C-alpha cells in the first residue's frame, strides 16, 4: 500500500528520490507521471494509470469541451518515468514548472497513487483549505466508523 508523507530534495537536474518505503510497494521500475489537480503531480504504477486513463477516455468525448479539458490536463501530459538504481525519477521540465517544484518536495502516498508537491505550495494549500478539511471531516463523521 502506497502511504506516507515524505520530504526530499529535487536536485539541479530535476531528479527526485522516491522514498524506499514507497519504492518497496511498486512492482518494476516504470511509473507514469502526470499533472494532478491542485498544482501537484500524480505518479501512478502503470496498472493503476491504465485503469484511470482508460476510464477517463471511455467516459468522455472529444466533442465535449469539459471532457477535452480533462483529457488535455491529465492524460496528454502523462509520461513514463524510470526509477533509476539510486531510487530517483527524473521529472520533466514541463511538469516541474506546472507544479512549481523548486528545491524541496513533499511526496504523499495515497494508497493507489503518489502526489508530488513543492513544499511551499503544499503548506499554502493546507493553510487555505484547513476549514474545508474540517467541514469535510465533520460530514464524514456520520459515514465512517472505526
MDAnalysis code that builds the backbone (N, CA, C; Angstrom):
import MDAnalysis as mda
import numpy as np

u = mda.Universe.empty(438, n_residues=146, atom_resindex=np.repeat(np.arange(146), 3), trajectory=True)
u.add_TopologyAttr("name", ["N", "CA", "C"] * 146)
u.add_TopologyAttr("resid", np.arange(1, 147))
u.add_TopologyAttr("resname", ["UNK", "UNK", "UNK", "UNK", "UNK", "UNK", "UNK", "UNK", "UNK", "UNK", "UNK", "UNK", "UNK", "UNK", "UNK", "UNK", "UNK", "UNK", "UNK", "UNK", "UNK", "UNK", "UNK", "UNK", "UNK", "UNK", "UNK", "UNK", "UNK", "UNK", "UNK", "UNK", "UNK", "UNK", "UNK", "UNK", "UNK", "UNK", "UNK", "UNK", "UNK", "UNK", "UNK", "UNK", "UNK", "UNK", "UNK", "UNK", "UNK", "UNK", "UNK", "UNK", "UNK", "UNK", "UNK", "UNK", "UNK", "UNK", "UNK", "UNK", "UNK", "UNK", "UNK", "UNK", "UNK", "UNK", "UNK", "UNK", "UNK", "UNK", "UNK", "UNK", "UNK", "UNK", "UNK", "UNK", "UNK", "UNK", "UNK", "UNK", "UNK", "UNK", "UNK", "UNK", "UNK", "UNK", "UNK", "UNK", "UNK", "UNK", "UNK", "UNK", "UNK", "UNK", "UNK", "UNK", "UNK", "UNK", "UNK", "UNK", "UNK", "UNK", "UNK", "UNK", "UNK", "UNK", "UNK", "UNK", "UNK", "UNK", "UNK", "UNK", "UNK", "UNK", "UNK", "UNK", "UNK", "UNK", "UNK", "UNK", "UNK", "UNK", "UNK", "UNK", "UNK", "UNK", "UNK", "UNK", "UNK", "UNK", "UNK", "UNK", "UNK", "UNK", "UNK", "UNK", "UNK", "UNK", "UNK", "UNK", "UNK", "UNK", "UNK", "UNK", "UNK", "UNK"])
u.atoms.positions = np.array([
    [0.851, -1.178, 0.000],
    [0.000, 0.000, 0.000],
    [0.891, 1.232, 0.000],
    [0.648, 2.133, -0.907],
    [1.434, 3.361, -1.042],
    [0.908, 4.411, -0.070],
    [1.479, 4.493, 1.119],
    [1.048, 5.519, 2.057],
    [2.254, 6.133, 2.744],
    [2.053, 7.340, 3.223],
    [3.090, 8.048, 3.960],
    [3.298, 9.438, 3.396],
    [3.874, 10.306, 4.241],
    [4.245, 11.659, 3.826],
    [5.745, 11.798, 4.029],
    [6.428, 12.215, 2.971],
    [7.883, 12.293, 2.980],
    [8.317, 13.616, 2.366],
    [9.540, 14.015, 2.655],
    [10.128, 15.208, 2.032],
    [11.495, 14.823, 1.483],
    [11.728, 15.215, 0.255],
    [13.025, 15.003, -0.381],
    [13.335, 16.195, -1.268],
    [14.600, 16.369, -1.562],
    [15.036, 17.472, -2.414],
    [14.946, 17.095, -3.884],
    [14.655, 18.097, -4.699],
    [14.733, 17.968, -6.149],
    [16.116, 18.504, -6.516],
    [16.932, 17.682, -7.176],
    [18.293, 18.153, -7.494],
    [18.283, 19.063, -8.717],
    [19.449, 19.605, -9.040],
    [19.564, 20.577, -10.138],
    [19.202, 19.991, -11.496],
    [19.206, 18.658, -11.617],
    [18.825, 18.004, -12.875],
    [17.345, 17.610, -12.908],
    [16.610, 17.953, -11.845],
    [15.184, 17.643, -11.798],
    [14.882, 16.237, -11.320],
    [15.832, 15.624, -10.627],
    [15.611, 14.262, -10.123],
    [15.108, 14.325, -8.681],
    [14.207, 13.404, -8.374],
    [13.612, 13.309, -7.047],
    [13.723, 11.876, -6.561],
    [14.234, 11.710, -5.352],
    [14.340, 10.394, -4.736],
    [12.952, 9.963, -4.260],
    [12.542, 8.785, -4.694],
    [11.293, 8.206, -4.217],
    [11.624, 7.438, -2.939],
    [10.933, 7.718, -1.842],
    [11.267, 7.053, -0.578],
    [11.235, 5.523, -0.696],
    [12.165, 4.879, -0.005],
    [12.292, 3.420, -0.110],
    [11.018, 2.711, 0.324],
    [10.293, 3.244, 1.301],
    [9.038, 2.624, 1.739],
    [8.036, 2.547, 0.577],
    [8.002, 3.595, -0.221],
    [7.094, 3.604, -1.369],
    [7.647, 2.729, -2.490],
    [8.946, 2.845, -2.764],
    [9.553, 2.029, -3.827],
    [9.335, 0.544, -3.569],
    [9.365, 0.148, -2.303],
    [9.174, -1.257, -1.961],
    [7.793, -1.788, -2.293],
    [6.837, -0.885, -2.477],
    [5.459, -1.285, -2.795],
    [5.167, -1.272, -4.294],
    [6.139, -0.838, -5.093],
    [5.934, -0.709, -6.535],
    [6.626, -1.854, -7.258],
    [5.886, -2.532, -8.106],
    [6.469, -3.599, -8.925],
    [7.143, -2.967, -10.138],
    [8.366, -3.310, -10.381],
    [9.076, -2.781, -11.544],
    [9.660, -1.412, -11.268],
    [10.210, -0.827, -12.324],
    [10.865, 0.472, -12.153],
    [10.297, 1.556, -13.078],
    [9.135, 1.308, -13.655],
    [8.486, 2.295, -14.527],
    [7.237, 2.821, -13.822],
    [7.089, 4.130, -13.834],
    [5.913, 4.786, -13.275],
    [5.391, 5.788, -14.306],
    [4.155, 6.228, -14.116],
    [3.554, 7.214, -15.005],
    [3.356, 8.496, -14.204],
    [3.911, 9.596, -14.724],
    [3.855, 10.893, -14.061],
    [3.007, 11.834, -14.904],
    [2.093, 12.547, -14.254],
    [1.249, 13.492, -14.975],
    [0.863, 14.659, -14.078],
    [0.219, 15.646, -14.668],
    [-0.311, 16.766, -13.901],
    [-1.454, 16.260, -13.044],
    [-1.486, 16.722, -11.812],
    [-2.605, 16.404, -10.932],
    [-3.525, 17.601, -10.825],
    [-4.361, 17.546, -9.832],
    [-5.251, 18.657, -9.525],
    [-4.652, 19.366, -8.316],
    [-4.893, 20.625, -8.143],
    [-4.371, 21.404, -7.018],
    [-2.873, 21.684, -7.129],
    [-2.335, 21.831, -8.317],
    [-0.939, 22.204, -8.546],
    [0.048, 21.188, -7.976],
    [-0.255, 19.926, -8.127],
    [0.691, 18.879, -7.753],
    [0.839, 17.939, -8.946],
    [1.750, 16.984, -8.812],
    [1.913, 15.951, -9.825],
    [1.363, 14.648, -9.269],
    [0.873, 13.811, -10.158],
    [0.404, 12.480, -9.793],
    [1.352, 11.462, -10.395],
    [1.708, 10.476, -9.607],
    [2.613, 9.413, -10.018],
    [1.893, 8.092, -9.791],
    [1.753, 7.306, -10.858],
    [0.987, 6.065, -10.807],
    [1.829, 4.859, -11.188],
    [1.591, 3.726, -10.531],
    [2.087, 2.469, -11.094],
    [1.367, 2.271, -12.441],
    [2.010, 1.656, -13.416],
    [1.401, 1.534, -14.753],
    [0.006, 0.910, -14.756],
    [-0.226, -0.108, -13.928],
    [-1.539, -0.766, -13.942],
    [-2.639, 0.164, -13.431],
    [-2.338, 1.010, -12.445],
    [-3.322, 1.978, -11.952],
    [-3.564, 3.066, -12.986],
    [-2.498, 3.521, -13.640],
    [-2.644, 4.543, -14.677],
    [-3.511, 4.032, -15.807],
    [-3.308, 2.796, -16.203],
    [-4.104, 2.211, -17.289],
    [-5.584, 2.241, -16.930],
    [-5.925, 1.844, -15.709],
    [-7.331, 1.851, -15.275],
    [-7.910, 3.266, -15.341],
    [-7.173, 4.224, -14.792],
    [-7.679, 5.596, -14.730],
    [-7.770, 6.222, -16.118],
    [-6.711, 6.110, -16.897],
    [-6.730, 6.738, -18.224],
    [-7.757, 6.075, -19.131],
    [-7.872, 4.740, -19.063],
    [-8.904, 4.065, -19.859],
    [-10.287, 4.537, -19.449],
    [-10.511, 4.639, -18.144],
    [-11.810, 5.086, -17.648],
    [-12.100, 6.515, -18.096],
    [-11.107, 7.400, -18.004],
    [-11.299, 8.780, -18.455],
    [-11.637, 8.855, -19.936],
    [-10.910, 8.109, -20.735],
    [-11.129, 8.167, -22.179],
    [-12.449, 7.510, -22.584],
    [-12.843, 6.448, -21.900],
    [-14.096, 5.763, -22.241],
    [-15.323, 6.526, -21.770],
    [-15.175, 7.336, -20.717],
    [-16.336, 8.026, -20.167],
    [-16.441, 9.481, -20.632],
    [-15.531, 9.909, -21.507],
    [-15.581, 11.274, -22.014],
    [-15.529, 11.272, -23.535],
    [-15.938, 12.390, -24.086],
    [-15.953, 12.522, -25.535],
    [-15.131, 13.729, -25.953],
    [-14.357, 13.595, -27.034],
    [-13.619, 14.759, -27.517],
    [-14.545, 15.848, -28.074],
    [-15.838, 15.563, -28.160],
    [-16.800, 16.542, -28.643],
    [-17.406, 17.362, -27.509],
    [-16.973, 17.092, -26.269],
    [-17.444, 17.811, -25.105],
    [-16.295, 18.668, -24.569],
    [-16.537, 19.963, -24.401],
    [-15.473, 20.893, -24.009],
    [-14.853, 20.548, -22.661],
    [-15.659, 20.223, -21.661],
    [-15.112, 19.890, -20.347],
    [-14.306, 18.586, -20.407],
    [-14.765, 17.644, -21.195],
    [-14.039, 16.383, -21.346],
    [-12.669, 16.629, -21.977],
    [-12.638, 17.491, -22.987],
    [-11.351, 17.811, -23.623],
    [-10.386, 18.448, -22.628],
    [-10.902, 19.304, -21.764],
    [-10.052, 19.919, -20.739],
    [-9.433, 18.860, -19.836],
    [-10.226, 17.902, -19.391],
    [-9.718, 16.821, -18.534],
    [-8.679, 15.997, -19.293],
    [-8.990, 15.644, -20.518],
    [-8.054, 14.846, -21.318],
    [-6.737, 15.589, -21.515],
    [-6.817, 16.878, -21.798],
    [-5.613, 17.671, -22.040],
    [-4.816, 17.915, -20.761],
    [-5.489, 18.024, -19.663],
    [-4.819, 18.345, -18.395],
    [-4.204, 17.123, -17.733],
    [-4.862, 15.960, -17.853],
    [-4.401, 14.784, -17.115],
    [-3.797, 13.725, -18.033],
    [-4.456, 13.389, -19.109],
    [-3.990, 12.295, -19.971],
    [-2.831, 12.739, -20.870],
    [-2.993, 13.854, -21.548],
    [-1.983, 14.278, -22.529],
    [-0.575, 14.471, -21.949],
    [-0.413, 15.105, -20.787],
    [0.952, 15.333, -20.298],
    [1.603, 14.120, -19.625],
    [0.884, 13.014, -19.518],
    [1.421, 11.833, -18.831],
    [2.664, 11.304, -19.535],
    [3.669, 10.977, -18.738],
    [4.929, 10.456, -19.273],
    [5.417, 9.303, -18.413],
    [6.020, 8.322, -19.067],
    [6.685, 7.252, -18.331],
    [7.969, 7.800, -17.741],
    [8.215, 7.473, -16.489],
    [9.489, 7.810, -15.856],
    [10.053, 6.529, -15.257],
    [11.358, 6.456, -15.270],
    [12.022, 5.257, -14.761],
    [12.664, 5.569, -13.413],
    [12.475, 4.639, -12.476],
    [13.153, 4.751, -11.196],
    [14.564, 4.210, -11.418],
    [15.583, 5.075, -11.249],
    [16.956, 4.640, -11.503],
    [17.490, 3.791, -10.338],
    [18.706, 3.330, -10.467],
    [19.292, 2.455, -9.447],
    [19.425, 3.137, -8.098],
    [19.483, 4.461, -8.092],
    [19.570, 5.216, -6.842],
    [18.186, 5.519, -6.252],
    [17.108, 5.081, -6.941],
    [15.754, 5.300, -6.447],
    [15.153, 6.639, -6.835],
    [15.712, 7.283, -7.862],
    [15.238, 8.598, -8.281],
    [14.435, 8.512, -9.574],
    [13.545, 9.481, -9.729],
    [12.880, 9.684, -11.019],
    [13.302, 11.052, -11.533],
    [13.327, 11.185, -12.842],
    [13.619, 12.474, -13.464],
    [12.282, 13.115, -13.830],
    [12.023, 14.280, -13.254],
    [10.765, 14.974, -13.524],
    [10.990, 15.931, -14.690],
    [10.289, 15.713, -15.809],
    [10.464, 16.595, -16.974],
    [10.191, 18.059, -16.619],
    [10.881, 18.947, -17.310],
    [10.789, 20.384, -17.050],
    [9.340, 20.873, -17.080],
    [8.564, 20.463, -18.072],
    [7.186, 20.956, -18.181],
    [6.363, 20.593, -16.952],
    [6.584, 19.410, -16.400],
    [5.839, 19.004, -15.210],
    [6.380, 19.692, -13.955],
    [7.688, 19.895, -13.886],
    [8.265, 20.647, -12.753],
    [7.707, 22.062, -12.729],
    [7.644, 22.687, -13.905],
    [7.118, 24.052, -13.990],
    [5.653, 24.102, -13.583],
    [4.844, 23.156, -14.052],
    [3.427, 23.118, -13.710],
    [3.237, 23.063, -12.193],
    [4.008, 22.197, -11.515],
    [3.856, 22.003, -10.075],
    [4.652, 23.010, -9.254],
    [5.400, 23.888, -9.916],
    [6.199, 24.874, -9.198],
    [7.299, 24.245, -8.360],
    [7.750, 23.053, -8.752],
    [8.785, 22.352, -7.978],
    [10.103, 23.093, -8.061],
    [10.617, 23.426, -6.905],
    [11.898, 24.119, -6.845],
    [12.935, 23.208, -6.202],
    [13.089, 23.327, -4.907],
    [14.163, 22.597, -4.226],
    [13.649, 21.430, -3.384],
    [12.643, 21.680, -2.559],
    [12.151, 20.622, -1.668],
    [10.736, 20.215, -2.070],
    [10.507, 18.904, -2.068],
    [9.209, 18.369, -2.459],
    [8.600, 17.566, -1.319],
    [7.277, 17.565, -1.282],
    [6.519, 16.694, -0.393],
    [6.001, 15.558, -1.256],
    [6.198, 14.333, -0.785],
    [5.761, 13.135, -1.507],
    [4.710, 12.457, -0.638],
    [3.509, 12.322, -1.173],
    [2.409, 11.731, -0.429],
    [1.987, 10.415, -1.071],
    [2.019, 9.335, -0.314],
    [1.480, 8.073, -0.788],
    [0.004, 8.025, -0.458],
    [-0.834, 7.897, -1.471],
    [-2.284, 7.920, -1.273],
    [-2.871, 6.606, -1.781],
    [-2.389, 5.525, -1.234],
    [-2.818, 4.154, -1.470],
    [-2.578, 3.651, -2.884],
    [-3.216, 4.248, -3.897],
    [-3.072, 3.753, -5.262],
    [-2.201, 4.648, -6.136],
    [-1.849, 5.811, -5.623],
    [-1.008, 6.727, -6.395],
    [-0.215, 7.601, -5.442],
    [0.655, 8.427, -5.999],
    [1.525, 9.300, -5.223],
    [1.311, 10.728, -5.714],
    [1.283, 11.669, -4.784],
    [1.272, 13.082, -5.146],
    [2.643, 13.664, -4.841],
    [3.090, 14.570, -5.710],
    [4.353, 15.277, -5.518],
    [4.044, 16.772, -5.543],
    [4.414, 17.450, -4.452],
    [4.135, 18.871, -4.282],
    [5.427, 19.631, -4.011],
    [5.507, 20.869, -4.440],
    [6.519, 21.776, -3.936],
    [6.137, 22.058, -2.484],
    [7.111, 22.045, -1.576],
    [6.822, 22.181, -0.143],
    [6.090, 23.480, 0.180],
    [6.461, 24.586, -0.439],
    [5.806, 25.864, -0.143],
    [4.360, 25.881, -0.643],
    [4.136, 25.327, -1.819],
    [2.777, 25.271, -2.368],
    [1.904, 24.356, -1.511],
    [2.471, 23.248, -1.052],
    [1.733, 22.309, -0.199],
    [1.323, 22.968, 1.122],
    [2.247, 23.669, 1.749],
    [1.930, 24.331, 3.015],
    [0.883, 25.419, 2.821],
    [0.970, 26.167, 1.727],
    [-0.032, 27.197, 1.427],
    [-1.398, 26.560, 1.163],
    [-1.388, 25.416, 0.475],
    [-2.638, 24.691, 0.201],
    [-3.346, 24.351, 1.510],
    [-2.591, 23.825, 2.484],
    [-3.218, 23.445, 3.749],
    [-3.691, 24.654, 4.537],
    [-2.955, 25.739, 4.515],
    [-3.408, 26.953, 5.209],
    [-4.728, 27.435, 4.618],
    [-4.826, 27.365, 3.303],
    [-6.021, 27.833, 2.611],
    [-7.209, 26.878, 2.780],
    [-6.938, 25.588, 2.963],
    [-8.012, 24.590, 2.948],
    [-8.293, 23.912, 4.280],
    [-7.702, 24.363, 5.354],
    [-7.927, 23.710, 6.656],
    [-9.403, 23.720, 7.049],
    [-10.088, 24.839, 6.856],
    [-11.511, 24.919, 7.199],
    [-12.335, 23.958, 6.340],
    [-12.013, 23.881, 5.058],
    [-12.710, 22.953, 4.164],
    [-12.495, 21.518, 4.647],
    [-11.255, 21.203, 5.055],
    [-10.960, 19.869, 5.588],
    [-11.794, 19.582, 6.834],
    [-11.859, 20.546, 7.754],
    [-12.625, 20.354, 8.987],
    [-14.104, 20.088, 8.673],
    [-14.655, 20.828, 7.728],
    [-16.050, 20.628, 7.329],
    [-16.245, 19.250, 6.699],
    [-15.317, 18.853, 5.825],
    [-15.417, 17.535, 5.175],
    [-15.319, 16.415, 6.206],
    [-14.405, 16.565, 7.175],
    [-14.251, 15.557, 8.222],
    [-15.536, 15.450, 9.038],
    [-16.147, 16.578, 9.328],
    [-17.404, 16.583, 10.078],
    [-18.482, 15.833, 9.300],
    [-18.573, 16.074, 7.990],
    [-19.565, 15.393, 7.159],
    [-19.309, 13.891, 7.110],
    [-18.045, 13.495, 7.050],
    [-17.714, 12.076, 7.011],
    [-17.967, 11.380, 8.330],
    [-18.048, 12.149, 9.405],
    [-18.267, 11.568, 10.726],
    [-19.467, 10.649, 10.784],
    [-20.502, 10.964, 10.049],
    [-21.687, 10.118, 10.024],
    [-21.577, 8.932, 9.084],
    [-20.572, 8.941, 8.204],
    [-20.430, 7.882, 7.206],
    [-19.374, 6.856, 7.570],
    [-18.367, 7.276, 8.328],
    [-17.218, 6.419, 8.609],
    [-17.186, 6.092, 10.083],
    [-16.996, 4.819, 10.384],
    [-16.858, 4.429, 11.792],
    [-15.594, 3.624, 11.963],
    [-15.064, 3.663, 13.162],
    [-13.843, 2.908, 13.472],
    [-14.201, 1.648, 14.218],
])
